[in-house]
Amino acid sequence: MLHPHHLNTTCAVCGETCRFTIPEAASSVGSRDLDTRPAEPLRSTIYAWVKRCPSCGYCAPDPGKAQEGAADVVKLPRYRGQLDARKFPGIANTFLCWSIIQEDLGLPARAAWASLHAAWVCDDEGVDVPARICRKRAADLLRRGWEKGERLAAPEGADEALLADLLRRAGRFREARAVVKEMLEKNPEPVIADILRLQARLIAASDRGAHTVAEARRFRHPVPL
């Protein structure tokens, strides 16, 4: 069982004092999902990965810190509308607001990461359409990051494997299949190849569900694309 504690900080945007509940440090036991989501108990601490100032609505992993320009983004109508958008769970909105900040500050890869985290919250809440919207946004941002030379992971093919999962789980099977085919032709390292081959199986079955890296290592036979 994780025992939470409290964090008191001063919002870097509005200067108000904020108090947040923080779980104790946790690791994950078991295989990650194909989109890198960790296993329990770390998985369940997602609610604390991003925080919202109750006064001004600034959302960030640490509201006590703010990048230059973040305060201006918080004032934008797009940001204010996302704070309490009814179609998304509350914590998903917080992640999406953090994503908007990163996007508007010219950091699309980081924005993609935050949008993916919002999708995980939607998964936990059982809201499929919002989860798909978050994954579509993450996929688009990830590609924009590549155009700027930004990548989320160093190993060749790791970002492409993540993109394939984002597209598959968003129901964009044709795009996902093209990503898998192109990357497999480049002969990536074995673990990436295993993941891509599993993605090919899932795409062929029109499977939009969550699957793990452990599954990929069990199914290593190629599937026609």
C-alpha positions as CSV (number, residue, x, y, z in Angstrom):
1,M,0.0,0.0,0.0
2,L,1.3,3.5,-0.9
3,H,1.2,6.0,1.9
4,P,0.7,9.6,0.6
5,H,2.2,12.8,2.0
6,H,1.6,16.4,1.3
7,L,3.6,19.0,-0.7
8,N,3.3,22.7,-0.1
9,T,4.5,25.0,-2.8
10,T,4.0,28.5,-4.2
11,C,2.5,28.6,-7.7
12,A,5.1,30.1,-10.1
13,V,2.4,31.7,-12.1
14,C,0.1,33.4,-9.6
15,G,2.1,33.3,-6.3
16,E,-0.6,31.5,-4.3
17,T,0.2,28.7,-1.9
18,C,-0.8,25.3,-3.1
19,R,-1.0,22.0,-1.2
20,F,-0.9,18.7,-3.1
21,T,-1.1,15.0,-2.1
22,I,1.9,13.0,-3.2
23,P,2.2,9.2,-3.0
24,E,5.4,7.7,-1.7
25,A,8.0,6.7,-4.3
26,A,7.0,3.6,-6.2
27,S,8.4,1.3,-8.8
28,S,6.7,-1.0,-11.2
29,V,6.5,-4.8,-11.0
30,G,5.8,-6.5,-14.3
31,S,5.9,-5.7,-17.9
32,R,5.1,-2.2,-19.4
33,D,2.4,-1.7,-21.9
34,L,3.4,-1.3,-25.5
35,D,2.9,2.5,-25.1
36,T,5.4,2.4,-22.2
37,R,2.8,2.7,-19.4
38,P,4.3,1.1,-16.3
39,A,2.9,-1.8,-14.3
40,E,1.6,-1.4,-10.7
41,P,2.1,0.1,-8.2
42,L,3.7,3.0,-10.1
43,R,0.8,2.8,-12.6
44,S,-1.7,4.0,-10.0
45,T,0.2,7.1,-9.0
46,I,-0.6,8.8,-12.3
47,Y,-3.0,11.2,-10.5
48,A,0.1,12.8,-8.9
49,W,2.3,13.1,-12.0
50,V,0.8,16.5,-12.9
51,K,-0.8,19.1,-10.6
52,R,-3.1,22.0,-11.0
53,C,-3.0,25.3,-9.1
54,P,-6.5,25.7,-7.6
55,S,-6.2,29.5,-7.9
56,C,-5.0,30.2,-11.4
57,G,-5.3,26.8,-13.1
58,Y,-1.6,26.5,-13.9
59,C,-0.9,22.8,-14.6
60,A,2.5,21.2,-14.4
61,P,4.4,18.4,-12.7
62,D,5.7,21.0,-10.3
63,P,3.6,24.2,-10.2
64,G,6.3,25.8,-8.2
65,K,8.3,26.1,-11.4
66,A,7.3,27.6,-14.7
67,Q,9.0,28.0,-18.1
68,E,9.3,31.4,-19.6
69,G,6.0,32.1,-21.4
70,A,3.9,29.6,-19.4
71,A,2.0,32.3,-17.6
72,D,0.9,33.7,-21.0
73,V,-0.3,30.3,-22.2
74,V,-2.4,29.8,-19.0
75,K,-4.4,32.9,-20.0
76,L,-5.3,31.7,-23.5
77,P,-9.0,30.8,-24.2
78,R,-7.9,27.4,-25.5
79,Y,-6.2,26.6,-22.2
80,R,-9.0,27.9,-20.1
81,G,-11.5,25.9,-22.1
82,Q,-9.5,22.7,-21.6
83,L,-9.2,23.1,-17.8
84,D,-12.7,21.9,-17.2
85,A,-13.7,20.4,-20.6
86,R,-16.7,18.1,-19.8
87,K,-15.8,15.3,-22.3
88,F,-12.5,14.5,-20.4
89,P,-11.9,13.3,-16.8
90,G,-10.5,16.0,-14.5
91,I,-6.9,14.6,-14.3
92,A,-6.9,14.1,-18.1
93,N,-7.8,17.8,-18.5
94,T,-4.8,18.7,-16.2
95,F,-2.5,16.6,-18.4
96,L,-3.9,18.2,-21.6
97,C,-3.4,21.7,-20.2
98,W,0.2,20.8,-19.5
99,S,0.4,19.4,-23.0
100,I,-0.9,22.7,-24.4
101,I,1.7,24.6,-22.5
102,Q,4.5,22.4,-23.9
103,E,3.1,22.7,-27.4
104,D,2.7,26.5,-27.3
105,L,6.3,26.8,-26.0
106,G,7.6,24.9,-29.0
107,L,8.1,21.5,-27.4
108,P,5.8,19.1,-29.3
109,A,7.5,15.9,-28.2
110,R,6.9,16.8,-24.5
111,A,3.4,17.8,-25.4
112,A,2.9,14.4,-27.0
113,W,4.0,12.7,-23.8
114,A,1.5,14.7,-21.7
115,S,-1.3,13.9,-24.1
116,L,-0.5,10.2,-23.9
117,H,-0.7,10.4,-20.1
118,A,-4.1,12.0,-20.5
119,A,-5.1,9.0,-22.6
120,W,-4.1,6.6,-19.8
121,V,-6.3,8.5,-17.4
122,C,-9.2,8.1,-19.9
123,D,-8.4,4.4,-20.1
124,D,-8.7,4.1,-16.4
125,E,-12.0,5.9,-16.4
126,G,-13.4,3.8,-19.2
127,V,-14.0,6.7,-21.6
128,D,-13.0,5.4,-25.0
129,V,-13.7,8.4,-27.3
130,P,-11.7,10.9,-25.2
131,A,-8.8,8.3,-25.0
132,R,-8.8,8.1,-28.8
133,I,-8.7,11.9,-29.1
134,C,-5.8,12.1,-26.7
135,R,-3.9,9.4,-28.6
136,K,-4.5,11.1,-32.0
137,R,-3.2,14.3,-30.5
138,A,-0.2,12.6,-29.1
139,A,0.5,10.9,-32.5
140,D,0.3,14.2,-34.3
141,L,2.5,16.0,-31.8
142,L,5.1,13.2,-31.9
143,R,5.4,13.6,-35.6
144,R,5.7,17.3,-35.3
145,G,8.5,16.7,-32.8
146,W,10.4,14.6,-35.3
147,E,10.2,17.5,-37.8
148,K,12.1,19.6,-35.2
149,G,14.6,16.9,-34.4
150,E,12.9,16.0,-31.1
151,R,12.5,12.3,-30.1
152,L,11.2,10.7,-26.9
153,A,13.6,7.8,-26.9
154,A,17.1,7.2,-28.1
155,P,17.0,3.7,-29.5
156,E,16.3,3.6,-33.3
157,G,12.7,2.6,-33.9
158,A,11.4,3.2,-30.3
159,D,9.5,6.3,-31.2
160,E,8.1,4.6,-34.3
161,A,6.9,1.7,-32.1
162,L,5.2,4.1,-29.8
163,L,3.6,5.9,-32.8
164,A,2.3,2.6,-34.1
165,D,0.6,1.9,-30.8
166,L,-0.9,5.3,-30.6
167,L,-2.4,5.0,-34.1
168,R,-3.6,1.4,-33.5
169,R,-5.3,2.3,-30.2
170,A,-6.9,5.3,-31.8
171,G,-8.3,3.1,-34.5
172,R,-6.1,4.4,-37.3
173,F,-5.1,1.0,-38.5
174,R,-4.0,1.9,-42.0
175,E,-1.5,4.5,-40.7
176,A,-0.3,2.2,-38.0
177,R,0.3,-0.6,-40.5
178,A,2.4,1.7,-42.7
179,V,4.5,2.7,-39.7
180,V,5.1,-0.9,-38.7
181,K,6.0,-2.0,-42.3
182,E,8.4,0.9,-42.8
183,M,10.2,0.4,-39.5
184,L,10.5,-3.4,-39.8
185,E,12.2,-3.0,-43.2
186,K,15.0,-1.1,-41.4
187,N,15.8,-4.1,-39.2
188,P,15.6,-2.5,-35.8
189,E,17.0,-4.0,-32.6
190,P,15.3,-7.3,-31.5
191,V,13.1,-5.9,-28.8
192,I,11.7,-3.2,-31.1
193,A,11.2,-5.8,-33.9
194,D,9.3,-8.0,-31.5
195,I,7.0,-5.1,-30.5
196,L,6.4,-4.2,-34.1
197,R,5.6,-7.7,-35.1
198,L,3.0,-7.9,-32.3
199,Q,1.6,-4.6,-33.5
200,A,1.2,-6.2,-36.9
201,R,-0.8,-9.0,-35.4
202,L,-3.0,-6.7,-33.5
203,I,-3.6,-4.4,-36.5
204,A,-4.5,-7.4,-38.6
205,A,-7.1,-8.4,-36.0
206,S,-8.4,-4.7,-35.6
207,D,-7.4,-5.0,-32.0
208,R,-7.4,-1.6,-30.2
209,G,-6.7,-2.9,-26.7
210,A,-3.8,-2.6,-24.4
211,H,-1.0,-5.1,-24.7
212,T,2.4,-5.6,-23.0
213,V,6.0,-5.8,-24.0
214,A,6.1,-9.3,-22.4
215,E,3.5,-10.4,-25.0
216,A,5.7,-9.1,-27.8
217,R,8.5,-11.3,-26.6
218,R,6.3,-14.4,-26.6
219,F,5.1,-13.8,-30.2
220,R,8.1,-13.5,-32.5
221,H,6.8,-14.9,-35.7
222,P,6.3,-12.4,-38.5
223,V,2.8,-11.5,-39.9
224,P,2.2,-10.4,-43.5
225,L,1.6,-6.7,-43.8
